[in-house]
């Protein structure tokens, strides 16, 4: 048996965080084996951070004291610029640890999502998945595939440093290289808005990448 409860990063206990991180590690090992993941402290800091444009809610499925599934919802904060354009939409992510799949956990996690949609009058949900089992689940609940992406990861140990140096040498003088741990600060994104606007006019699909980077 399991239960589903809201997971508020501002009020949950240390033991609940510990269970959440154990679940997070199991999900990461299943979906991206061998890939580095944020430390527990960094994840908690990011989860508690208030973003000016978006809000996030999480729900966790519990089997006793163990977290076995999670569903997160990101949506536009009311009162922000152009809110009406974003009001019908939300972005959803989640997962169930392998040992608890095919036992109704994912469907149970959809119940608080339905309540959320009804309460805030949302009509369109975007969900992504990486595993065949996730695709099968979304198909079973009637979701329609609209977009497909491919990720290509390159370990730094195999990086062609000479080629990177050539790219840097070819960079126009008005551009600079920046590296940010975690999300790019909003003030840096704001400074790039004129360039983004010009780029979006030519390559509309890149908007999805920029939008997702805000989470």
N, C-alpha and C positions, 0 to 999 in steps of 0.2 A: 504494500500500500504506500501511497505517497500523497502529499498535499502540495498545493501551489499557493505561494504567498508573495506579496510585494517585497522587493529588496531595495531598501532605501540606503544608499551608501553613507548617508550622514548619521544614521541612527543604529545600524546593525552592530551586533557585538563582535568582539575579537574572534570568538569561536565560529560565528557565522561567516566572517571573512575568511577564516582559515579553510572552512569547508568549500567556500566559493572558489578559492584559489586551487584547491585540490581538483575540483571539477574543471576549472579552466585549464589546468595542466593536462588532464585526460583528454579534453576536447582538442587541445593544440597538438598533442601527440598523435591523434587520430586524423586530423585534417591537414596538418603541416608537420609531419615527423622530421625531426632534426633541425627545424627552424628555431631561431632564438625567439623568446617571448619577453614582454615587459616584466620587470621584477614586480613582486607583490606591492611594494611601497609605491612604485611608479604608477601601477594600475589603480591603486586606491586614490592616489592624488588626482589622477586624471578623471576618475569616476565622480569625484566630489567637486570638480571644477565647474563653476557656473558659466555657461556659454551665453553670450549676448543674444544670439539669433535662434538657438535651438534648445529644446528640453529633451531629457531622456528619462524613461521609466524602465525598470527591470522587474521581472517576475521570475522566481526560482521555484523549481519542483524539489521537494524534500522527501527523502526516504529516511525517516528517523532524523539523525543529526547530519546526514550526508546530503549534499546538493547533487542532484542527478540530472538536472536540466535547467535551462535558462532561456528566457525570451526578453529581448530588449526592444524598445520603441523609441525612435527619435522623431521629433516633429517640430515645426516652426513655433516659436514662442509668440503668443498673442501680444499684439501691440507693437510688434517690430515692423519696420518698413516693408511694404508690399506683402503684408501678412495674408491678405485676401487671395493672392495668387497661389499661396502655399497651403491655405487652410484645408483643402480636401485631402491632402496627402500626408503619408507618414512612411518611414522606413523601418523595417523590422529585421532583426537578426536573432539567432538563437542556436541551440544545440542540445542534444541529449547524450549522456555518456554511453559508450558502447554497450555496457552490461545491462542498461535499462531501456534499450530500444525495442520497439515492437511490443510495448506494454502499455500503450496509451498515454505516455508522458507528453509527447509532442501535441497530441490533440487536446489534452488538458490545458496546456500552455496557451492554446488558442482562445480559451474561454475568456481570460482577462483581456485579451486583445479585442474580442468582440465587444465587451463592455466598454472598453476605451473608445472604440470607433463610434459606438452609439452615443456615448456621453459627449464627445467632442464633434460629432457630426462629420467624421472622416469617411471618405468613400473609396479611396484608392490606397492600396498597400503595396509597397515594393519590398520583396524578400529575395535575398540571394542565397545560394547554396553551392558547396564545393564537391560534395560526395554523391555518388549514384543513388544512395539511399535517400539523400535529401531531395534530389530531383524526383524520385519516385513518390515521396511524401507530398511534395507540392503538387504533382500531377493528380494524386489521389484526392486532394482537397479542392481541385478545380482551378488551380493557378495556371496561368498561361505564360509560357516563356516569351519574353520580349527582347532580351539582350543577352549576349554571351561574350565572355572575356577570357583571355588566356594570360596567365602570369608566367614570367620567365625570370627565375632567380639565378643570380651569379655570385658564388662565394668570392670574397675579396682575395682569397688565396689564388684564384684563377684569373684575376683581373689583368688585362693587358695595360700595364702602366704607361708604356710608350705610346699606345694609341690614345689613352686618356690625356697625356701631355700634349699630343697633337690637337685634340679637341679644345683643350684649354687655350692653346696658342691661337686657335682659329676663332675664339670667342670675340665678338665685336667689343670694342673698348667701352661702350656704354653699358655693357652687361657685366655682372659680377657673379661669382659662385658663392652660394651660401648653404650651410648645412645646419639644420635645426633638429634637435632631439625631440621626438614626439610631434605634435601638431605645429604647423607653421604659425607664428604669432599673427594675430589678426591685423596688427598695424602694418606688417610686411605685406600681407595680402592686399590691404587697402592701397598701398603704394603701387601695386602692380595692376590695379583694376583697369587703367587705360589700356595697358597691353593685353590684358585678358579680353576686354571688350572687342578690340580689333581682331584678336585671334578667334573669338566665338563667332564673329561674322563669317569666318571662312571654314571653321571646323567646329560645328555645333556639338558633336558628340563628346568633345572634351569637357563639356560642362559637367557631365556625370562624374568624371574623375575629380574635378575641383570640388564638387559638392560632397563627395564621399570623404575627401581629405579633411573636411571640417569635423568629422567624428573622431 
